[in-house]
Amino acid sequence: MTPEVRRAQLDVTPLVLRAIFRVKTWLPEYVRGDSPVALGGRELPSVVGTVLPGSERVLCTGPGEWLILSRTRDASELQSLIGADLGRFGLAAINLTDGLSGFEVAGSDAREWLAKSCGLDLHPRAFPAGHCARTRFAQVPVVVDCLDVHRFGLHWARSYSQYLQDWIGDQAA
């Protein structure tokens, strides 16, 4: 009798985003979270690791720092949406649309698979849906975004794309 081999329940697909912006402030009242920051009529999360869902998903990646991901607006539309509020909150916005790449990792084995290659505690109690974190994945700096219990977005500098595609292919083999 041969041992049963379990096939991983995992799908890895490219993330398709029309616009990605990094927004940062250095003003102490916004870095500390004492005063709220609003862009395009939406208050941004002030707690590092939290996410504001919506057509523009906003990840709080550091004190006074956010990653804005849009599936619906292109970079010029997103710039128009947030541009009027930048000066009011002492914000700088950098268009990273062509500089970042990413994958969506989904399936019942997604947490276990990701945990093997990064230092985050990915248990649902420690890293529930609506949370994000900076970490290293396969030795590459990434932002991990928990979309739901079995689905994650990974974002990294585009220059690492071929390395990560090869690494993921090796892991799947």
Secondary structure, 3 states (H helix, E strand, C coil): CCCCCCCCCCEEEECCCCEEEEEEECCHHHHCCCCCCEECCEECCCCCCEEECCCEEEEEEECCEEEEEECCCCHHHHHHHHHHHHHHHCEEEEECCCCEEEEEEECCCHHHHHHCCECCCCCCCCCCCCEEEEEEECCEEEEEEEEECCEEEEEEEHHHHHHHHHHHHHHHC
